[in-house]
Amino acid sequence: MPDVRSVIVLGVGVPRGAFDTLPRGRAEYTNTLMAATATLRIVAFPDS
């Protein structure tokens, strides 16, 4: 991408508690990841 002049990076923090159940259980981590992904989509694509 030689013509790119700027890049926008978005991020959402994941609480430490989401990792506490790994690798035994993935439910807490998966729920947190899904919520973070939904938040990023709303921020990145507000008209969608």
mmCIF entry with sequence, helices, sheets and N, C-alpha, C, O atoms, coordinates in Angstrom:
data_MODEL
# 
_entry.id   MODEL 
# 
_entity.id                         1 
_entity.type                       polymer 
_entity.pdbx_number_of_molecules   1 
# 
_entity_poly.entity_id                      1 
_entity_poly.type                           'polypeptide(L)' 
_entity_poly.nstd_linkage                   no 
_entity_poly.nstd_monomer                   no 
_entity_poly.pdbx_seq_one_letter_code       MPDVRSVIVLGVGVPRGAFDTLPRGRAEYTNTLMAATATLRIVAFPDS 
_entity_poly.pdbx_seq_one_letter_code_can   MPDVRSVIVLGVGVPRGAFDTLPRGRAEYTNTLMAATATLRIVAFPDS 
_entity_poly.pdbx_strand_id                 A 
# 
loop_
_entity_poly_seq.entity_id 
_entity_poly_seq.num 
_entity_poly_seq.mon_id 
_entity_poly_seq.hetero 
1 1  MET n 
1 2  PRO n 
1 3  ASP n 
1 4  VAL n 
1 5  ARG n 
1 6  SER n 
1 7  VAL n 
1 8  ILE n 
1 9  VAL n 
1 10 LEU n 
1 11 GLY n 
1 12 VAL n 
1 13 GLY n 
1 14 VAL n 
1 15 PRO n 
1 16 ARG n 
1 17 GLY n 
1 18 ALA n 
1 19 PHE n 
1 20 ASP n 
1 21 THR n 
1 22 LEU n 
1 23 PRO n 
1 24 ARG n 
1 25 GLY n 
1 26 ARG n 
1 27 ALA n 
1 28 GLU n 
1 29 TYR n 
1 30 THR n 
1 31 ASN n 
1 32 THR n 
1 33 LEU n 
1 34 MET n 
1 35 ALA n 
1 36 ALA n 
1 37 THR n 
1 38 ALA n 
1 39 THR n 
1 40 LEU n 
1 41 ARG n 
1 42 ILE n 
1 43 VAL n 
1 44 ALA n 
1 45 PHE n 
1 46 PRO n 
1 47 ASP n 
1 48 SER n 
# 
_struct_asym.id          A 
_struct_asym.entity_id   1 
# 
loop_
_struct_conf.conf_type_id 
_struct_conf.id 
_struct_conf.pdbx_PDB_helix_id 
_struct_conf.beg_label_comp_id 
_struct_conf.beg_label_asym_id 
_struct_conf.beg_label_seq_id 
_struct_conf.pdbx_beg_PDB_ins_code 
_struct_conf.end_label_comp_id 
_struct_conf.end_label_asym_id 
_struct_conf.end_label_seq_id 
_struct_conf.pdbx_end_PDB_ins_code 
_struct_conf.beg_auth_comp_id 
_struct_conf.beg_auth_asym_id 
_struct_conf.beg_auth_seq_id 
_struct_conf.end_auth_comp_id 
_struct_conf.end_auth_asym_id 
_struct_conf.end_auth_seq_id 
_struct_conf.pdbx_PDB_helix_class 
_struct_conf.details 
_struct_conf.pdbx_PDB_helix_length 
HELX_P HELX_P1 AA1 ARG A 16 ? PHE A 19 ? ARG A 16 PHE A 19 5 ? 4  
HELX_P HELX_P2 AA2 ALA A 27 ? ALA A 44 ? ALA A 27 ALA A 44 1 ? 18 
# 
_struct_conf_type.id          HELX_P 
_struct_conf_type.criteria    ? 
_struct_conf_type.reference   ? 
# 
loop_
_atom_site.group_PDB 
_atom_site.id 
_atom_site.type_symbol 
_atom_site.label_atom_id 
_atom_site.label_alt_id 
_atom_site.label_comp_id 
_atom_site.label_asym_id 
_atom_site.label_entity_id 
_atom_site.label_seq_id 
_atom_site.pdbx_PDB_ins_code 
_atom_site.Cartn_x 
_atom_site.Cartn_y 
_atom_site.Cartn_z 
_atom_site.occupancy 
_atom_site.B_iso_or_equiv 
_atom_site.pdbx_formal_charge 
_atom_site.auth_seq_id 
_atom_site.auth_comp_id 
_atom_site.auth_asym_id 
_atom_site.auth_atom_id 
_atom_site.pdbx_PDB_model_num 
ATOM 1   N N  . MET A 1 1  ? 0.841   -1.169  0.000  1.00 0.00 ? 1  MET A N  1 
ATOM 2   C CA . MET A 1 1  ? 0.000   0.000   0.000  1.00 0.00 ? 1  MET A CA 1 
ATOM 3   C C  . MET A 1 1  ? 0.891   1.238   0.000  1.00 0.00 ? 1  MET A C  1 
ATOM 4   O O  . MET A 1 1  ? 0.923   1.982   0.980  1.00 0.00 ? 1  MET A O  1 
ATOM 5   N N  . PRO A 1 2  ? 1.589   1.452   -1.060 1.00 0.00 ? 2  PRO A N  1 
ATOM 6   C CA . PRO A 1 2  ? 2.536   2.571   -1.110 1.00 0.00 ? 2  PRO A CA 1 
ATOM 7   C C  . PRO A 1 2  ? 1.893   3.956   -1.059 1.00 0.00 ? 2  PRO A C  1 
ATOM 8   O O  . PRO A 1 2  ? 2.558   4.926   -0.696 1.00 0.00 ? 2  PRO A O  1 
ATOM 9   N N  . ASP A 1 3  ? 0.618   4.063   -1.414 1.00 0.00 ? 3  ASP A N  1 
ATOM 10  C CA . ASP A 1 3  ? -0.032  5.375   -1.431 1.00 0.00 ? 3  ASP A CA 1 
ATOM 11  C C  . ASP A 1 3  ? -0.723  5.738   -0.114 1.00 0.00 ? 3  ASP A C  1 
ATOM 12  O O  . ASP A 1 3  ? -1.298  6.821   0.002  1.00 0.00 ? 3  ASP A O  1 
ATOM 13  N N  . VAL A 1 4  ? -0.674  4.869   0.853  1.00 0.00 ? 4  VAL A N  1 
ATOM 14  C CA . VAL A 1 4  ? -1.334  5.129   2.134  1.00 0.00 ? 4  VAL A CA 1 
ATOM 15  C C  . VAL A 1 4  ? -0.604  6.245   2.866  1.00 0.00 ? 4  VAL A C  1 
ATOM 16  O O  . VAL A 1 4  ? 0.621   6.237   2.985  1.00 0.00 ? 4  VAL A O  1 
ATOM 17  N N  . ARG A 1 5  ? -1.383  7.206   3.355  1.00 0.00 ? 5  ARG A N  1 
ATOM 18  C CA . ARG A 1 5  ? -0.790  8.325   4.083  1.00 0.00 ? 5  ARG A CA 1 
ATOM 19  C C  . ARG A 1 5  ? -1.115  8.295   5.556  1.00 0.00 ? 5  ARG A C  1 
ATOM 20  O O  . ARG A 1 5  ? -0.439  8.951   6.348  1.00 0.00 ? 5  ARG A O  1 
ATOM 21  N N  . SER A 1 6  ? -2.140  7.545   5.946  1.00 0.00 ? 6  SER A N  1 
ATOM 22  C CA . SER A 1 6  ? -2.476  7.451   7.361  1.00 0.00 ? 6  SER A CA 1 
ATOM 23  C C  . SER A 1 6  ? -3.199  6.136   7.628  1.00 0.00 ? 6  SER A C  1 
ATOM 24  O O  . SER A 1 6  ? -3.768  5.512   6.733  1.00 0.00 ? 6  SER A O  1 
ATOM 25  N N  . VAL A 1 7  ? -3.152  5.748   8.881  1.00 0.00 ? 7  VAL A N  1 
ATOM 26  C CA . VAL A 1 7  ? -3.771  4.507   9.337  1.00 0.00 ? 7  VAL A CA 1 
ATOM 27  C C  . VAL A 1 7  ? -4.519  4.810   10.630 1.00 0.00 ? 7  VAL A C  1 
ATOM 28  O O  . VAL A 1 7  ? -4.014  5.530   11.492 1.00 0.00 ? 7  VAL A O  1 
ATOM 29  N N  . ILE A 1 8  ? -5.711  4.265   10.763 1.00 0.00 ? 8  ILE A N  1 
ATOM 30  C CA . ILE A 1 8  ? -6.487  4.425   11.991 1.00 0.00 ? 8  ILE A CA 1 
ATOM 31  C C  . ILE A 1 8  ? -6.551  3.066   12.679 1.00 0.00 ? 8  ILE A C  1 
ATOM 32  O O  . ILE A 1 8  ? -6.918  2.065   12.064 1.00 0.00 ? 8  ILE A O  1 
ATOM 33  N N  . VAL A 1 9  ? -6.196  3.042   13.938 1.00 0.00 ? 9  VAL A N  1 
ATOM 34  C CA . VAL A 1 9  ? -6.206  1.810   14.716 1.00 0.00 ? 9  VAL A CA 1 
ATOM 35  C C  . VAL A 1 9  ? -7.230  1.957   15.830 1.00 0.00 ? 9  VAL A C  1 
ATOM 36  O O  . VAL A 1 9  ? -7.211  2.943   16.567 1.00 0.00 ? 9  VAL A O  1 
ATOM 37  N N  . LEU A 1 10 ? -8.123  0.982   15.955 1.00 0.00 ? 10 LEU A N  1 
ATOM 38  C CA . LEU A 1 10 ? -9.131  0.973   17.013 1.00 0.00 ? 10 LEU A CA 1 
ATOM 39  C C  . LEU A 1 10 ? -8.855  -0.210  17.927 1.00 0.00 ? 10 LEU A C  1 
ATOM 40  O O  . LEU A 1 10 ? -8.377  -1.251  17.476 1.00 0.00 ? 10 LEU A O  1 
ATOM 41  N N  . GLY A 1 11 ? -9.150  -0.055  19.185 1.00 0.00 ? 11 GLY A N  1 
ATOM 42  C CA . GLY A 1 11 ? -8.957  -1.152  20.130 1.00 0.00 ? 11 GLY A CA 1 
ATOM 43  C C  . GLY A 1 11 ? -9.954  -1.072  21.267 1.00 0.00 ? 11 GLY A C  1 
ATOM 44  O O  . GLY A 1 11 ? -10.467 -0.006  21.607 1.00 0.00 ? 11 GLY A O  1 
ATOM 45  N N  . VAL A 1 12 ? -10.211 -2.227  21.840 1.00 0.00 ? 12 VAL A N  1 
ATOM 46  C CA . VAL A 1 12 ? -11.091 -2.320  22.996 1.00 0.00 ? 12 VAL A CA 1 
ATOM 47  C C  . VAL A 1 12 ? -10.369 -3.168  24.039 1.00 0.00 ? 12 VAL A C  1 
ATOM 48  O O  . VAL A 1 12 ? -9.867  -4.248  23.728 1.00 0.00 ? 12 VAL A O  1 
ATOM 49  N N  . GLY A 1 13 ? -10.319 -2.684  25.261 1.00 0.00 ? 13 GLY A N  1 
ATOM 50  C CA . GLY A 1 13 ? -9.668  -3.432  26.324 1.00 0.00 ? 13 GLY A CA 1 
ATOM 51  C C  . GLY A 1 13 ? -10.471 -4.669  26.717 1.00 0.00 ? 13 GLY A C  1 
ATOM 52  O O  . GLY A 1 13 ? -11.701 -4.645  26.766 1.00 0.00 ? 13 GLY A O  1 
ATOM 53  N N  . VAL A 1 14 ? -9.747  -5.743  26.994 1.00 0.00 ? 14 VAL A N  1 
ATOM 54  C CA . VAL A 1 14 ? -10.373 -6.984  27.459 1.00 0.00 ? 14 VAL A CA 1 
ATOM 55  C C  . VAL A 1 14 ? -10.005 -7.149  28.933 1.00 0.00 ? 14 VAL A C  1 
ATOM 56  O O  . VAL A 1 14 ? -8.823  -7.184  29.275 1.00 0.00 ? 14 VAL A O  1 
ATOM 57  N N  . PRO A 1 15 ? -11.016 -7.250  29.815 1.00 0.00 ? 15 PRO A N  1 
ATOM 58  C CA . PRO A 1 15 ? -10.728 -7.395  31.244 1.00 0.00 ? 15 PRO A CA 1 
ATOM 59  C C  . PRO A 1 15 ? -9.894  -8.651  31.531 1.00 0.00 ? 15 PRO A C  1 
ATOM 60  O O  . PRO A 1 15 ? -10.085 -9.686  30.893 1.00 0.00 ? 15 PRO A O  1 
ATOM 61  N N  . ARG A 1 16 ? -8.987  -8.553  32.476 1.00 0.00 ? 16 ARG A N  1 
ATOM 62  C CA . ARG A 1 16 ? -8.148  -9.705  32.837 1.00 0.00 ? 16 ARG A CA 1 
ATOM 63  C C  . ARG A 1 16 ? -8.977  -10.922 33.216 1.00 0.00 ? 16 ARG A C  1 
ATOM 64  O O  . ARG A 1 16 ? -8.574  -12.056 32.956 1.00 0.00 ? 16 ARG A O  1 
ATOM 65  N N  . GLY A 1 17 ? -10.118 -10.694 33.821 1.00 0.00 ? 17 GLY A N  1 
ATOM 66  C CA . GLY A 1 17 ? -10.963 -11.801 34.243 1.00 0.00 ? 17 GLY A CA 1 
ATOM 67  C C  . GLY A 1 17 ? -11.421 -12.685 33.100 1.00 0.00 ? 17 GLY A C  1 
ATOM 68  O O  . GLY A 1 17 ? -11.760 -13.849 33.312 1.00 0.00 ? 17 GLY A O  1 
ATOM 69  N N  . ALA A 1 18 ? -11.433 -12.146 31.895 1.00 0.00 ? 18 ALA A N  1 
ATOM 70  C CA . ALA A 1 18 ? -11.849 -12.932 30.730 1.00 0.00 ? 18 ALA A CA 1 
ATOM 71  C C  . ALA A 1 18 ? -10.862 -14.046 30.440 1.00 0.00 ? 18 ALA A C  1 
ATOM 72  O O  . ALA A 1 18 ? -11.224 -15.048 29.823 1.00 0.00 ? 18 ALA A O  1 
ATOM 73  N N  . PHE A 1 19 ? -9.620  -13.886 30.875 1.00 0.00 ? 19 PHE A N  1 
ATOM 74  C CA . PHE A 1 19 ? -8.596  -14.892 30.615 1.00 0.00 ? 19 PHE A CA 1 
ATOM 75  C C  . PHE A 1 19 ? -8.462  -15.910 31.739 1.00 0.00 ? 19 PHE A C  1 
ATOM 76  O O  . PHE A 1 19 ? -7.818  -16.945 31.566 1.00 0.00 ? 19 PHE A O  1 
ATOM 77  N N  . ASP A 1 20 ? -9.064  -15.625 32.888 1.00 0.00 ? 20 ASP A N  1 
ATOM 78  C CA . ASP A 1 20 ? -8.902  -16.491 34.060 1.00 0.00 ? 20 ASP A CA 1 
ATOM 79  C C  . ASP A 1 20 ? -9.403  -17.912 33.836 1.00 0.00 ? 20 ASP A C  1 
ATOM 80  O O  . ASP A 1 20 ? -8.862  -18.851 34.420 1.00 0.00 ? 20 ASP A O  1 
ATOM 81  N N  . THR A 1 21 ? -10.416 -18.086 33.011 1.00 0.00 ? 21 THR A N  1 
ATOM 82  C CA . THR A 1 21 ? -10.983 -19.427 32.822 1.00 0.00 ? 21 THR A CA 1 
ATOM 83  C C  . THR A 1 21 ? -10.296 -20.213 31.712 1.00 0.00 ? 21 THR A C  1 
ATOM 84  O O  . THR A 1 21 ? -10.561 -21.405 31.553 1.00 0.00 ? 21 THR A O  1 
ATOM 85  N N  . LEU A 1 22 ? -9.431  -19.580 30.950 1.00 0.00 ? 22 LEU A N  1 
ATOM 86  C CA . LEU A 1 22 ? -8.732  -20.301 29.879 1.00 0.00 ? 22 LEU A CA 1 
ATOM 87  C C  . LEU A 1 22 ? -7.660  -21.196 30.462 1.00 0.00 ? 22 LEU A C  1 
ATOM 88  O O  . LEU A 1 22 ? -7.064  -20.808 31.466 1.00 0.00 ? 22 LEU A O  1 
ATOM 89  N N  . PRO A 1 23 ? -7.367  -22.362 29.913 1.00 0.00 ? 23 PRO A N  1 
ATOM 90  C CA . PRO A 1 23 ? -8.043  -22.996 28.790 1.00 0.00 ? 23 PRO A CA 1 
ATOM 91  C C  . PRO A 1 23 ? -9.227  -23.880 29.186 1.00 0.00 ? 23 PRO A C  1 
ATOM 92  O O  . PRO A 1 23 ? -9.871  -24.459 28.311 1.00 0.00 ? 23 PRO A O  1 
ATOM 93  N N  . ARG A 1 24 ? -9.526  -23.998 30.469 1.00 0.00 ? 24 ARG A N  1 
ATOM 94  C CA . ARG A 1 24 ? -10.620 -24.874 30.917 1.00 0.00 ? 24 ARG A CA 1 
ATOM 95  C C  . ARG A 1 24 ? -11.948 -24.495 30.273 1.00 0.00 ? 24 ARG A C  1 
ATOM 96  O O  . ARG A 1 24 ? -12.609 -25.329 29.655 1.00 0.00 ? 24 ARG A O  1 
ATOM 97  N N  . GLY A 1 25 ? -12.328 -23.242 30.422 1.00 0.00 ? 25 GLY A N  1 
ATOM 98  C CA . GLY A 1 25 ? -13.593 -22.790 29.876 1.00 0.00 ? 25 GLY A CA 1 
ATOM 99  C C  . GLY A 1 25 ? -13.381 -21.575 28.997 1.00 0.00 ? 25 GLY A C  1 
ATOM 100 O O  . GLY A 1 25 ? -12.590 -20.694 29.333 1.00 0.00 ? 25 GLY A O  1 
ATOM 101 N N  . ARG A 1 26 ? -14.060 -21.522 27.912 1.00 0.00 ? 26 ARG A N  1 
ATOM 102 C CA . ARG A 1 26 ? -13.869 -20.414 26.989 1.00 0.00 ? 26 ARG A CA 1 
ATOM 103 C C  . ARG A 1 26 ? -15.066 -19.453 26.962 1.00 0.00 ? 26 ARG A C  1 
ATOM 104 O O  . ARG A 1 26 ? -15.034 -18.467 26.226 1.00 0.00 ? 26 ARG A O  1 
ATOM 105 N N  . ALA A 1 27 ? -16.091 -19.708 27.724 1.00 0.00 ? 27 ALA A N  1 
ATOM 106 C CA . ALA A 1 27 ? -17.322 -18.916 27.650 1.00 0.00 ? 27 ALA A CA 1 
ATOM 107 C C  . ALA A 1 27 ? -17.087 -17.445 27.979 1.00 0.00 ? 27 ALA A C  1 
ATOM 108 O O  . ALA A 1 27 ? -17.506 -16.574 27.216 1.00 0.00 ? 27 ALA A O  1 
ATOM 109 N N  . GLU A 1 28 ? -16.437 -17.155 29.080 1.00 0.00 ? 28 GLU A N  1 
ATOM 110 C CA . GLU A 1 28 ? -16.207 -15.760 29.490 1.00 0.00 ? 28 GLU A CA 1 
ATOM 111 C C  . GLU A 1 28 ? -15.379 -15.019 28.452 1.00 0.00 ? 28 GLU A C  1 
ATOM 112 O O  . GLU A 1 28 ? -15.703 -13.891 28.080 1.00 0.00 ? 28 GLU A O  1 
ATOM 113 N N  . TYR A 1 29 ? -14.314 -15.652 27.987 1.00 0.00 ? 29 TYR A N  1 
ATOM 114 C CA . TYR A 1 29 ? -13.456 -15.031 26.975 1.00 0.00 ? 29 TYR A CA 1 
ATOM 115 C C  . TYR A 1 29 ? -14.229 -14.797 25.678 1.00 0.00 ? 29 TYR A C  1 
ATOM 116 O O  . TYR A 1 29 ? -14.146 -13.722 25.085 1.00 0.00 ? 29 TYR A O  1 
ATOM 117 N N  . THR A 1 30 ? -14.977 -15.804 25.244 1.00 0.00 ? 30 THR A N  1 
ATOM 118 C CA . THR A 1 30 ? -15.739 -15.705 23.998 1.00 0.00 ? 30 THR A CA 1 
ATOM 119 C C  . THR A 1 30 ? -16.788 -14.598 24.087 1.00 0.00 ? 30 THR A C  1 
ATOM 120 O O  . THR A 1 30 ? -16.949 -13.821 23.146 1.00 0.00 ? 30 THR A O  1 
ATOM 121 N N  . ASN A 1 31 ? -17.497 -14.521 25.202 1.00 0.00 ? 31 ASN A N  1 
ATOM 122 C CA . ASN A 1 31 ? -18.509 -13.470 25.383 1.00 0.00 ? 31 ASN A CA 1 
ATOM 123 C C  . ASN A 1 31 ? -17.876 -12.083 25.354 1.00 0.00 ? 31 ASN A C  1 
ATOM 124 O O  . ASN A 1 31 ? -18.421 -11.159 24.749 1.00 0.00 ? 31 ASN A O  1 
ATOM 125 N N  . THR A 1 32 ? -16.743 -11.940 25.999 1.00 0.00 ? 32 THR A N  1 
ATOM 126 C CA . THR A 1 32 ? -16.046 -10.654 26.023 1.00 0.00 ? 32 THR A CA 1 
ATOM 127 C C  . THR A 1 32 ? -15.553 -10.289 24.625 1.00 0.00 ? 32 THR A C  1 
ATOM 128 O O  . THR A 1 32 ? -15.669 -9.140  24.199 1.00 0.00 ? 32 THR A O  1 
ATOM 129 N N  . LEU A 1 33 ? -15.008 -11.266 23.923 1.00 0.00 ? 33 LEU A N  1 
ATOM 130 C CA . LEU A 1 33 ? -14.515 -11.017 22.577 1.00 0.00 ? 33 LEU A CA 1 
ATOM 131 C C  . LEU A 1 33 ? -15.651 -10.622 21.634 1.00 0.00 ? 33 LEU A C  1 
ATOM 132 O O  . LEU A 1 33 ? -15.481 -9.730  20.803 1.00 0.00 ? 33 LEU A O  1 
ATOM 133 N N  . MET A 1 34 ? -16.789 -11.268 21.752 1.00 0.00 ? 34 MET A N  1 
ATOM 134 C CA . MET A 1 34 ? -17.942 -10.927 20.915 1.00 0.00 ? 34 MET A CA 1 
ATOM 135 C C  . MET A 1 34 ? -18.440 -9.511  21.209 1.00 0.00 ? 34 MET A C  1 
ATOM 136 O O  . MET A 1 34 ? -18.792 -8.771  20.290 1.00 0.00 ? 34 MET A O  1 
ATOM 137 N N  . ALA A 1 35 ? -18.468 -9.139  22.481 1.00 0.00 ? 35 ALA A N  1 
ATOM 138 C CA . ALA A 1 35 ? -18.896 -7.785  22.855 1.00 0.00 ? 35 ALA A CA 1 
ATOM 139 C C  . ALA A 1 35 ? -17.911 -6.747  22.336 1.00 0.00 ? 35 ALA A C  1 
ATOM 140 O O  . ALA A 1 35 ? -18.318 -5.692  21.850 1.00 0.00 ? 35 ALA A O  1 
ATOM 141 N N  . ALA A 1 36 ? -16.633 -7.037  22.436 1.00 0.00 ? 36 ALA A N  1 
ATOM 142 C CA . ALA A 1 36 ? -15.610 -6.115  21.937 1.00 0.00 ? 36 ALA A CA 1 
ATOM 143 C C  . ALA A 1 36 ? -15.717 -5.951  20.426 1.00 0.00 ? 36 ALA A C  1 
ATOM 144 O O  . ALA A 1 36 ? -15.597 -4.841  19.909 1.00 0.00 ? 36 ALA A O  1 
ATOM 145 N N  . THR A 1 37 ? -15.940 -7.045  19.725 1.00 0.00 ? 37 THR A N  1 
ATOM 146 C CA . THR A 1 37 ? -16.081 -6.990  18.276 1.00 0.00 ? 37 THR A CA 1 
ATOM 147 C C  . THR A 1 37 ? -17.298 -6.165  17.877 1.00 0.00 ? 37 THR A C  1 
ATOM 148 O O  . THR A 1 37 ? -17.231 -5.379  16.932 1.00 0.00 ? 37 THR A O  1 
ATOM 149 N N  . ALA A 1 38 ? -18.399 -6.335  18.581 1.00 0.00 ? 38 ALA A N  1 
ATOM 150 C CA . ALA A 1 38 ? -19.607 -5.559  18.297 1.00 0.00 ? 38 ALA A CA 1 
ATOM 151 C C  . ALA A 1 38 ? -19.361 -4.074  18.533 1.00 0.00 ? 38 ALA A C  1 
ATOM 152 O O  . ALA A 1 38 ? -19.805 -3.239  17.745 1.00 0.00 ? 38 ALA A O  1 
ATOM 153 N N  . THR A 1 39 ? -18.664 -3.742  19.603 1.00 0.00 ? 39 THR A N  1 
ATOM 154 C CA . THR A 1 39 ? -18.342 -2.347  19.909 1.00 0.00 ? 39 THR A CA 1 
ATOM 155 C C  . THR A 1 39 ? -17.476 -1.735  18.810 1.00 0.00 ? 39 THR A C  1 
ATOM 156 O O  . THR A 1 39 ? -17.723 -0.611  18.372 1.00 0.00 ? 39 THR A O  1 
ATOM 157 N N  . LEU A 1 40 ? -16.463 -2.476  18.367 1.00 0.00 ? 40 LEU A N  1 
ATOM 158 C CA . LEU A 1 40 ? -15.588 -1.965  17.313 1.00 0.00 ? 40 LEU A CA 1 
ATOM 159 C C  . LEU A 1 40 ? -16.354 -1.760  16.008 1.00 0.00 ? 40 LEU A C  1 
ATOM 160 O O  . LEU A 1 40 ? -16.104 -0.791  15.290 1.00 0.00 ? 40 LEU A O  1 
ATOM 161 N N  . ARG A 1 41 ? -17.274 -2.654  15.699 1.00 0.00 ? 41 ARG A N  1 
ATOM 162 C CA . ARG A 1 41 ? -18.062 -2.486  14.473 1.00 0.00 ? 41 ARG A CA 1 
ATOM 163 C C  . ARG A 1 41 ? -18.933 -1.240  14.537 1.00 0.00 ? 41 ARG A C  1 
ATOM 164 O O  . ARG A 1 41 ? -19.084 -0.538  13.537 1.00 0.00 ? 41 ARG A O  1 
ATOM 165 N N  . ILE A 1 42 ? -19.504 -0.961  15.694 1.00 0.00 ? 42 ILE A N  1 
ATOM 166 C CA . ILE A 1 42 ? -20.338 0.237   15.853 1.00 0.00 ? 42 ILE A CA 1 
ATOM 167 C C  . ILE A 1 42 ? -19.494 1.498   15.693 1.00 0.00 ? 42 ILE A C  1 
ATOM 168 O O  . ILE A 1 42 ? -19.920 2.465   15.062 1.00 0.00 ? 42 ILE A O  1 
ATOM 169 N N  . VAL A 1 43 ? -18.310 1.478   16.262 1.00 0.00 ? 43 VAL A N  1 
ATOM 170 C CA . VAL A 1 43 ? -17.414 2.652   16.170 1.00 0.00 ? 43 VAL A CA 1 
ATOM 171 C C  . VAL A 1 43 ? -16.888 2.823   14.750 1.00 0.00 ? 43 VAL A C  1 
ATOM 172 O O  . VAL A 1 43 ? -16.841 3.940   14.234 1.00 0.00 ? 43 VAL A O  1 
ATOM 173 N N  . ALA A 1 44 ? -16.492 1.725   14.120 1.00 0.00 ? 44 ALA A N  1 
ATOM 174 C CA . ALA A 1 44 ? -15.875 1.805   12.792 1.00 0.00 ? 44 ALA A CA 1 
ATOM 175 C C  . ALA A 1 44 ? -16.883 2.034   11.681 1.00 0.00 ? 44 ALA A C  1 
ATOM 176 O O  . ALA A 1 44 ? -16.577 2.691   10.686 1.00 0.00 ? 44 ALA A O  1 
ATOM 177 N N  . PHE A 1 45 ? -18.086 1.495   11.846 1.00 0.00 ? 45 PHE A N  1 
ATOM 178 C CA . PHE A 1 45 ? -19.108 1.579   10.803 1.00 0.00 ? 45 PHE A CA 1 
ATOM 179 C C  . PHE A 1 45 ? -20.422 2.081   11.404 1.00 0.00 ? 45 PHE A C  1 
ATOM 180 O O  . PHE A 1 45 ? -21.383 1.316   11.485 1.00 0.00 ? 45 PHE A O  1 
ATOM 181 N N  . PRO A 1 46 ? -20.487 3.334   11.823 1.00 0.00 ? 46 PRO A N  1 
ATOM 182 C CA . PRO A 1 46 ? -21.653 3.847   12.537 1.00 0.00 ? 46 PRO A CA 1 
ATOM 183 C C  . PRO A 1 46 ? -22.954 3.849   11.712 1.00 0.00 ? 46 PRO A C  1 
ATOM 184 O O  . PRO A 1 46 ? -24.041 3.818   12.289 1.00 0.00 ? 46 PRO A O  1 
ATOM 185 N N  . ASP A 1 47 ? -22.860 3.882   10.409 1.00 0.00 ? 47 ASP A N  1 
ATOM 186 C CA . ASP A 1 47 ? -24.071 3.933   9.583  1.00 0.00 ? 47 ASP A CA 1 
ATOM 187 C C  . ASP A 1 47 ? -24.561 2.559   9.153  1.00 0.00 ? 47 ASP A C  1 
ATOM 188 O O  . ASP A 1 47 ? -25.569 2.456   8.453  1.00 0.00 ? 47 ASP A O  1 
ATOM 189 N N  . SER A 1 48 ? -23.871 1.513   9.555  1.00 0.00 ? 48 SER A N  1 
ATOM 190 C CA . SER A 1 48 ? -24.260 0.153   9.142  1.00 0.00 ? 48 SER A CA 1 
ATOM 191 C C  . SER A 1 48 ? -25.356 -0.420  9.997  1.00 0.00 ? 48 SER A C  1 
ATOM 192 O O  . SER A 1 48 ? -25.787 -1.551  9.773  1.00 0.00 ? 48 SER A O  1 
# 
